[in-house]
Amino acid sequence: MASILENLRLVLADDHAIVRMGFRMLLEGAGATIVAEADSGEAAIAAFGEHQPDALVMDVTMPGLGGLCALDRLRAHHPGARVLMLSAHEDSQIPMRALRSGATGYLSKRAQPQELVRAVAQVARGQRYVDPELAPQLALAQFGGSNDPADALTDKEFAVFLELAKGNSVTQVADTHKLSPSTVGTHLYHIKQKLNAANAAELALIAVRSGLIEA
């Protein structure tokens, strides 16, 4: 395992400095070179553009432009980008949408350290990687076995839903995603209709029950 990542150049994106430090020590110990660190989606995109790494290791939940939106924007500019998405959430919604948006791999932060090394090695070679713990759940969701209400949302609606459920205002969401407030308002209308929610508090409750945000 000591040199499984030899000669690989990586960018780490996580808003917690202590988490990045742990990842850095683990990945450098396996032979990788960390060429840059980022604490937001915007910074991750900039670091990728500047360094053109073999892979980007990016957390889903970050301030500003979240990991999923950053992934979308990154893939629009760098279609060949190899990205391993990480998340502490146990739901199938986020990994499914991340993989559909072009992530090369997805790993839960609850995984063992050696699993992160293995995942990075695969993703940097351009091979798909899915957390073995999540794979059965994802397969079920693919075949309609999921009863998650958020399934009904489009990817753009889902991104807006997550932001609003975290307590961000329509104006804040519009600024972050470079949309007009009226467009976000339209998304909010459709989200409430689809999820049968009357207000932001009910959206937050649905998100917590689905395991998408912490209570």
Backbone as numpy.savetxt, mean C-alpha at the origin, in Angstrom:
# Nx Ny Nz CAx CAy CAz Cx Cy Cz
21.35 -17.16 3.61 20.51 -15.95 3.61 21.38 -14.70 3.61
22.67 -14.86 4.02 23.53 -13.69 4.25 23.68 -12.80 3.02
23.74 -13.40 1.83 23.98 -12.54 0.65 22.91 -12.73 -0.42
21.71 -13.13 -0.01 20.63 -13.38 -0.98 20.25 -12.10 -1.75
20.51 -10.94 -1.14 20.16 -9.67 -1.78 21.39 -8.94 -2.33
22.49 -9.65 -2.48 23.75 -9.04 -2.96 23.53 -8.25 -4.24
24.10 -7.05 -4.29 24.06 -6.16 -5.47 22.69 -5.54 -5.76
21.72 -5.75 -4.87 20.40 -5.14 -5.10 20.33 -3.77 -4.45
19.79 -2.79 -5.19 19.63 -1.42 -4.69 18.16 -1.18 -4.38
17.88 -0.76 -3.15 16.50 -0.64 -2.69 16.18 0.76 -2.16
14.91 1.14 -2.28 14.40 2.33 -1.60 13.38 1.85 -0.58
13.45 2.38 0.64 12.51 2.03 1.71 11.56 3.20 1.95
10.26 2.93 2.00 9.29 3.99 2.27 8.36 3.56 3.40
8.49 4.25 4.54 7.64 4.01 5.70 7.69 5.28 6.54
6.56 5.70 7.11 6.60 6.97 7.84 7.16 6.84 9.25
7.49 5.62 9.68 8.09 5.43 11.01 9.60 5.18 10.87
10.40 6.11 11.39 11.86 6.02 11.25 12.41 4.74 11.87
11.82 4.31 12.99 12.32 3.12 13.68 12.05 1.86 12.85
10.93 1.86 12.14 10.60 0.72 11.26 11.59 0.67 10.09
11.85 1.85 9.50 12.81 1.91 8.39 14.19 1.42 8.84
14.57 1.80 10.07 15.88 1.39 10.57 15.95 -0.13 10.71
14.87 -0.73 11.23 14.82 -2.18 11.36 14.91 -2.87 10.00
14.15 -2.35 9.03 14.18 -2.91 7.67 15.57 -2.77 7.06
16.16 -1.58 7.25 17.49 -1.32 6.69 18.52 -2.34 7.22
18.52 -2.53 8.55 19.48 -3.46 9.16 19.29 -4.87 8.63
18.03 -5.28 8.53 17.72 -6.64 8.06 18.13 -6.82 6.59
17.77 -5.86 5.74 18.03 -6.00 4.31 19.51 -5.81 3.97
20.16 -4.87 4.66 21.61 -4.71 4.44 22.36 -5.94 4.94
21.85 -6.54 6.00 22.46 -7.77 6.53 22.40 -8.91 5.53
21.39 -8.84 4.63 21.24 -9.88 3.59 21.93 -9.46 2.29
22.70 -8.34 2.33 23.52 -7.97 1.17 23.03 -6.80 0.34
21.83 -6.28 0.63 21.27 -5.19 -0.18 21.93 -3.85 0.16
21.79 -2.89 -0.76 22.20 -1.50 -0.51 20.94 -0.65 -0.49
20.72 0.08 0.60 19.57 0.99 0.69 20.03 2.34 0.14
19.53 2.70 -1.04 20.00 3.94 -1.69 19.24 5.17 -1.22
18.03 4.97 -0.64 17.25 6.11 -0.14 16.14 5.62 0.77
15.69 6.53 1.65 14.53 6.26 2.51 13.52 7.37 2.28
12.24 7.04 2.46 11.18 8.03 2.27 10.15 7.86 3.38
9.52 8.98 3.78 8.52 8.90 4.85 7.11 9.24 4.38
6.94 9.33 3.05 5.60 9.59 2.48 5.55 9.05 1.06
4.33 8.96 0.52 4.18 8.49 -0.85 4.88 9.40 -1.85
4.74 10.72 -1.64 5.38 11.68 -2.54 6.90 11.52 -2.54
7.47 11.36 -1.32 8.93 11.20 -1.20 9.39 9.88 -1.82
8.56 8.85 -1.73 8.89 7.54 -2.32 8.98 7.64 -3.84
8.02 8.36 -4.44 8.01 8.54 -5.90 9.25 9.31 -6.34
9.58 10.38 -5.59 10.75 11.19 -5.93 12.04 10.37 -5.80
12.15 9.59 -4.72 13.35 8.78 -4.49 13.50 7.72 -5.57
12.37 7.14 -5.99 12.43 6.12 -7.05 12.93 6.75 -8.34
12.36 7.91 -8.69 12.76 8.60 -9.92 14.24 8.96 -9.92
14.74 9.36 -8.75 16.14 9.78 -8.66 17.11 8.61 -8.70
16.77 7.50 -8.04 17.73 6.40 -7.87 17.49 5.19 -8.77
16.26 5.07 -9.32 15.92 3.92 -10.18 16.38 2.60 -9.53
15.86 2.29 -8.33 16.32 1.09 -7.62 15.81 -0.21 -8.25
16.35 -1.33 -7.78 15.86 -2.64 -8.25 14.47 -2.89 -7.70
14.18 -2.34 -6.52 12.84 -2.50 -5.94 12.58 -1.40 -4.92
11.28 -1.08 -4.78 10.82 -0.14 -3.75 10.03 -0.96 -2.73
10.39 -0.82 -1.46 9.66 -1.49 -0.38 8.84 -0.40 0.31
7.51 -0.47 0.16 6.66 0.67 0.57 5.48 0.25 1.45
5.31 0.98 2.56 4.18 0.76 3.45 2.91 1.30 2.79
1.79 0.63 3.05 0.52 1.07 2.48 0.02 2.34 3.16
0.18 2.40 4.48 -0.41 3.50 5.25 0.64 4.55 5.58
0.60 5.66 4.87 1.53 6.77 5.12 0.75 8.08 5.03
1.26 9.14 5.66 0.57 10.43 5.57 0.62 10.99 4.15
-0.26 11.96 3.86 -0.29 12.55 2.52 -0.81 11.52 1.53
-0.12 11.40 0.44 -0.48 10.42 -0.58 -0.18 9.03 -0.01
-1.19 8.24 0.26 -0.97 6.91 0.84 -0.26 5.99 -0.13
0.12 4.81 0.37 0.86 3.86 -0.45 0.17 3.43 -1.73
-1.16 3.21 -1.65 -1.89 2.75 -2.85 -1.90 3.82 -3.95
-2.14 5.08 -3.55 -2.16 6.16 -4.55 -0.75 6.42 -5.07
0.24 6.32 -4.17 1.62 6.50 -4.60 2.00 5.41 -5.62
1.52 4.20 -5.38 1.78 3.09 -6.31 1.20 3.39 -7.68
-0.05 3.86 -7.71 -0.70 4.22 -8.98 0.12 5.26 -9.74
0.51 6.31 -9.01 1.24 7.42 -9.64 2.63 6.96 -10.11
3.28 6.15 -9.29 4.61 5.64 -9.63 4.55 4.79 -10.90
3.56 3.90 -10.96 3.44 3.00 -12.12 3.10 3.78 -13.39
2.41 4.91 -13.24 2.09 5.74 -14.41 3.37 6.32 -15.02
4.34 6.68 -14.16 5.61 7.25 -14.64 6.67 6.18 -14.91
6.62 5.10 -14.15 7.63 4.02 -14.28 6.89 2.69 -14.35
6.38 2.33 -15.53 5.56 1.11 -15.66 6.29 -0.16 -15.23
7.61 -0.14 -15.32 8.37 -1.35 -14.97 8.80 -1.42 -13.52
8.34 -0.46 -12.70 8.76 -0.40 -11.29 8.38 -1.69 -10.56
9.33 -2.17 -9.76 9.07 -3.37 -8.95 8.84 -2.91 -7.51
7.65 -3.17 -7.01 7.25 -2.63 -5.71 6.72 -3.74 -4.80
7.30 -3.81 -3.60 6.78 -4.71 -2.57 6.02 -3.85 -1.58
4.70 -4.07 -1.48 3.87 -3.31 -0.55 3.80 -4.05 0.78
3.88 -3.28 1.87 3.80 -3.84 3.22 2.61 -3.23 3.95
1.95 -4.02 4.79 0.85 -3.47 5.56 0.68 -4.23 6.86
0.20 -3.51 7.88 -0.09 -4.15 9.17 -1.53 -4.66 9.20
-2.32 -4.34 8.16 -3.73 -4.73 8.16 -3.91 -6.16 7.66
-4.96 -6.80 8.20 -5.18 -8.22 7.90 -6.25 -8.47 6.84
-6.87 -7.41 6.33 -7.97 -7.59 5.38 -7.46 -8.03 4.01
-8.37 -8.42 3.13 -7.96 -8.81 1.77 -8.11 -7.65 0.79
-8.87 -6.60 1.18 -9.13 -5.48 0.27 -7.84 -4.80 -0.21
-7.00 -4.41 0.75 -5.81 -3.63 0.39 -4.83 -4.45 -0.45
-4.48 -5.69 -0.03 -3.57 -6.45 -0.90 -4.13 -6.69 -2.30
-5.43 -6.96 -2.38 -6.05 -7.23 -3.68 -5.94 -6.00 -4.59
-6.23 -4.82 -4.01 -6.16 -3.59 -4.80 -4.72 -3.22 -5.13
-3.81 -3.49 -4.20 -2.39 -3.18 -4.45 -1.87 -4.04 -5.61
-2.18 -5.32 -5.61 -1.71 -6.22 -6.67 -2.37 -5.85 -8.01
-3.65 -5.46 -7.93 -4.36 -5.06 -9.16 -3.78 -3.77 -9.72
-3.27 -2.91 -8.82 -2.69 -1.63 -9.27 -1.26 -1.77 -9.76
-0.72 -2.98 -9.72 0.60 -3.20 -10.29 1.72 -3.47 -9.30
1.38 -3.66 -8.00 2.43 -4.05 -7.05 2.97 -5.42 -7.47
4.27 -5.60 -7.33 4.87 -6.90 -7.69 4.65 -7.89 -6.56
4.59 -7.37 -5.33 4.40 -8.26 -4.19 3.71 -7.58 -3.04
3.22 -8.39 -2.10 2.52 -7.87 -0.93 2.86 -8.75 0.27
3.24 -8.09 1.38 3.63 -8.82 2.59 3.05 -8.14 3.83
2.54 -8.93 4.75 2.05 -8.40 6.02 3.24 -8.07 6.92
3.13 -6.97 7.66 4.21 -6.60 8.59 4.31 -7.58 9.75
3.36 -8.48 9.86 3.41 -9.48 10.92 4.25 -10.69 10.52
4.75 -10.67 9.30 5.55 -11.81 8.79 6.89 -11.89 9.52
7.50 -13.06 9.45 8.83 -13.26 10.03 9.87 -12.48 9.23
10.96 -12.01 9.89 11.99 -11.22 9.19 12.53 -11.89 7.93
12.77 -13.21 7.99 13.34 -13.88 6.81 12.37 -13.87 5.63
11.05 -13.73 5.95 10.05 -13.70 4.88 10.16 -12.38 4.11
10.50 -11.29 4.81 10.71 -10.00 4.14 11.89 -10.10 3.17
12.97 -10.73 3.62 14.15 -10.90 2.77 13.78 -11.71 1.53
13.04 -12.79 1.74 12.63 -13.66 0.62 11.73 -12.88 -0.35
10.80 -12.11 0.20 9.88 -11.33 -0.62 10.63 -10.30 -1.46
11.56 -9.58 -0.84 12.35 -8.57 -1.57 13.16 -9.22 -2.68
13.75 -10.38 -2.39 14.56 -11.09 -3.40 13.70 -11.44 -4.62
12.48 -11.93 -4.38 11.60 -12.30 -5.50 11.15 -11.07 -6.29
10.69 -10.05 -5.56 10.17 -8.85 -6.21 11.25 -8.15 -7.04
12.46 -8.08 -6.51 13.57 -7.43 -7.23 13.91 -8.17 -8.51
13.57 -9.46 -8.58 13.80 -10.23 -9.81 12.59 -10.16 -10.74
11.56 -9.41 -10.30 10.38 -9.27 -11.14 9.37 -10.39 -10.98
9.53 -11.20 -9.92 8.60 -12.31 -9.69 7.51 -11.89 -8.71
6.29 -12.32 -8.98 5.18 -12.00 -8.08 5.41 -12.65 -6.71
5.04 -11.94 -5.66 5.12 -12.50 -4.32 3.85 -12.13 -3.56
3.21 -13.12 -2.95 2.04 -12.86 -2.10 2.27 -13.55 -0.77
2.08 -12.80 0.31 2.22 -13.33 1.66 1.48 -14.67 1.77
2.18 -15.76 2.14 1.54 -17.08 2.22 0.34 -17.09 3.18
0.39 -16.26 4.22 -0.72 -16.20 5.18 -1.98 -15.59 4.55
-1.78 -14.67 3.60 -2.90 -13.96 2.98 -3.43 -14.65 1.73
-2.61 -15.50 1.14 -2.96 -16.10 -0.17 -4.34 -16.76 -0.19
-4.70 -17.61 0.81 -6.02 -18.26 0.76 -7.16 -17.24 0.80
-6.99 -16.21 1.65 -8.00 -15.16 1.78 -8.17 -14.40 0.46
-7.05 -14.13 -0.20 -7.09 -13.41 -1.49 -7.78 -14.26 -2.55
-7.47 -15.56 -2.54 -8.09 -16.46 -3.53 -9.60 -16.47 -3.33
-10.06 -16.53 -2.08 -11.49 -16.50 -1.79 -12.12 -15.21 -2.31
-11.46 -14.08 -2.02 -11.99 -12.78 -2.44 -12.11 -12.70 -3.96
-11.12 -13.28 -4.67 -11.12 -13.28 -6.14 -12.36 -13.97 -6.70
-12.81 -15.00 -5.97 -13.95 -15.78 -6.48 -15.26 -15.37 -5.83
-15.26 -14.16 -5.28 -16.52 -13.65 -4.73 -16.85 -14.19 -3.37
-15.87 -14.80 -2.70 -16.13 -15.36 -1.37 -16.03 -14.31 -0.28
-15.69 -13.08 -0.62 -15.56 -12.04 0.39 -16.89 -11.33 0.57
-17.24 -11.04 1.84 -18.48 -10.28 2.06 -18.15 -8.88 2.57
-16.98 -8.40 2.21 -16.53 -7.06 2.62 -17.33 -6.01 1.85
-18.00 -5.09 2.56 -18.80 -4.08 1.84 -17.97 -3.20 0.90
-16.68 -3.02 1.24 -15.83 -2.15 0.41 -15.56 -2.75 -0.97
-15.91 -4.02 -1.17 -15.76 -4.66 -2.49 -16.50 -3.89 -3.58
-17.59 -3.24 -3.19 -18.44 -2.54 -4.17 -17.81 -1.26 -4.70
-16.76 -0.77 -4.03 -16.16 0.51 -4.43 -15.15 0.35 -5.56
-15.09 1.35 -6.44 -14.02 1.37 -7.45 -12.71 1.69 -6.73
-11.58 1.53 -7.41 -10.29 1.80 -6.78 -10.18 3.26 -6.34
-10.67 4.18 -7.15 -10.61 5.61 -6.80 -11.52 5.89 -5.60
-12.71 5.32 -5.61 -13.62 5.48 -4.47 -13.02 4.90 -3.20
-12.37 3.76 -3.35 -11.75 3.10 -2.19 -10.67 3.99 -1.57
-9.85 4.62 -2.42 -8.79 5.51 -1.93 -9.39 6.69 -1.17
-10.46 7.27 -1.73 -11.14 8.41 -1.09 -11.80 7.95 0.21
-12.43 6.78 0.18 -13.08 6.20 1.37 -12.09 6.06 2.53
-10.90 5.52 2.25 -9.89 5.35 3.29 -9.51 6.68 3.93
-9.31 7.69 3.08 -8.92 9.02 3.58 -10.03 9.62 4.46
-11.26 9.55 3.98 -12.38 10.12 4.74 -12.62 9.36 6.04
-12.44 8.04 5.99 -12.65 7.21 7.18 -11.61 7.53 8.26
-10.44 8.01 7.82 -9.39 8.38 8.78 -9.64 9.77 9.38
-10.70 10.44 8.91 -11.05 11.74 9.49 -10.60 12.93 8.66
-10.05 12.69 7.47 -9.65 13.81 6.61 -10.89 14.45 5.98
-10.84 15.76 5.78 -11.98 16.47 5.18 -11.96 16.32 3.66
-13.07 16.67 3.03 -13.16 16.63 1.56 -12.06 17.51 0.95
-11.83 18.68 1.54 -10.79 19.59 1.02 -9.41 18.97 1.14
-9.13 18.33 2.27 -7.82 17.68 2.46 -7.62 16.56 1.45
-8.65 15.76 1.25 -8.57 14.65 0.29 -8.35 15.20 -1.12
-9.06 16.27 -1.46 -8.92 16.89 -2.78 -7.48 17.37 -2.99
-6.89 18.02 -1.97 -5.51 18.51 -2.06 -4.53 17.36 -2.25
-4.68 16.33 -1.42 -3.76 15.18 -1.46 -3.79 14.48 -2.81
-4.99 14.28 -3.35 -5.13 13.50 -4.58 -5.20 14.35 -5.84
-4.99 15.69 -5.65 -5.01 16.60 -6.79 -6.33 16.49 -7.57
-7.43 16.50 -6.81 -8.77 16.47 -7.40 -9.50 17.74 -6.97
-10.58 18.06 -7.66 -11.38 19.21 -7.22 -12.28 18.73 -6.06
-12.62 19.62 -5.12 -13.51 19.23 -4.02 -14.84 18.66 -4.53
-15.33 19.19 -5.66 -16.61 18.67 -6.18 -16.48 17.23 -6.65
-15.30 16.88 -7.22 -15.07 15.48 -7.64 -15.05 14.57 -6.41
-14.36 15.02 -5.35 -14.32 14.22 -4.11 -15.73 14.11 -3.53
-16.49 15.21 -3.61 -17.87 15.19 -3.14 -18.72 14.16 -3.89
-18.50 14.07 -5.19 -19.22 13.07 -6.01 -18.84 11.66 -5.58
-17.51 11.44 -5.38 -17.06 10.13 -4.90 -17.71 9.81 -3.56
-17.74 10.81 -2.67 -18.31 10.61 -1.33 -19.78 10.21 -1.43
-20.52 10.86 -2.34 -21.93 10.53 -2.54 -22.08 9.06 -2.94
-21.27 8.61 -3.91 -21.36 7.22 -4.38 -20.92 6.24 -3.28
-19.89 6.63 -2.52 -19.40 5.77 -1.44 -20.49 5.56 -0.40
-21.16 6.66 0.00 -22.23 6.55 1.00 -23.38 5.68 0.49
-23.71 5.87 -0.79 -24.79 5.06 -1.39 -24.43 3.58 -1.35
-23.21 3.26 -1.81 -22.79 1.86 -1.91 -22.63 1.19 -0.55
-22.16 1.97 0.45 -21.91 1.40 1.77 -23.08 1.62 2.73
-24.11 2.30 2.23 -25.28 2.58 3.06 -24.89 3.31 4.34
-24.04 4.33 4.18 -23.55 5.11 5.32 -24.11 6.53 5.24
-24.46 7.09 6.39 -25.06 8.42 6.40 -24.03 9.53 6.57
-22.91 9.22 7.22 -21.93 10.27 7.51 -20.52 9.69 7.68
-19.57 10.60 7.97 -18.16 10.20 8.09 -17.94 9.21 9.23
-18.70 9.39 10.32 -18.54 8.48 11.47 -18.91 7.04 11.08
-19.96 6.89 10.28 -20.36 5.55 9.84 -19.33 4.97 8.86
-18.75 5.83 8.03 -17.68 5.36 7.12 -16.51 4.83 7.94
-16.14 5.58 9.00 -15.03 5.16 9.86 -15.33 3.81 10.51
-16.57 3.63 10.96 -16.98 2.38 11.60 -16.86 1.20 10.63
-17.31 1.42 9.39 -17.21 0.36 8.36 -15.75 0.01 8.11
-14.89 1.04 8.04 -13.46 0.82 7.78 -12.82 0.03 8.92
-13.20 0.36 10.16 -12.64 -0.36 11.32 -13.12 -1.82 11.32
-14.41 -2.01 11.07 -14.97 -3.38 11.06 -14.35 -4.23 9.96
-13.98 -3.59 8.85 -13.36 -4.32 7.73 -11.86 -4.51 7.95
-11.33 -3.97 9.05 -9.90 -4.12 9.34 -9.02 -3.20 8.50
-9.62 -2.14 7.93 -8.85 -1.25 7.04 -8.13 -0.14 7.80
-8.68 0.25 8.96 -7.99 1.23 9.79 -8.07 0.77 11.24
-7.17 1.27 12.07 -7.17 0.92 13.49 -8.34 1.61 14.19
-8.90 0.95 15.18 -10.01 1.55 15.95 -9.48 2.69 16.82
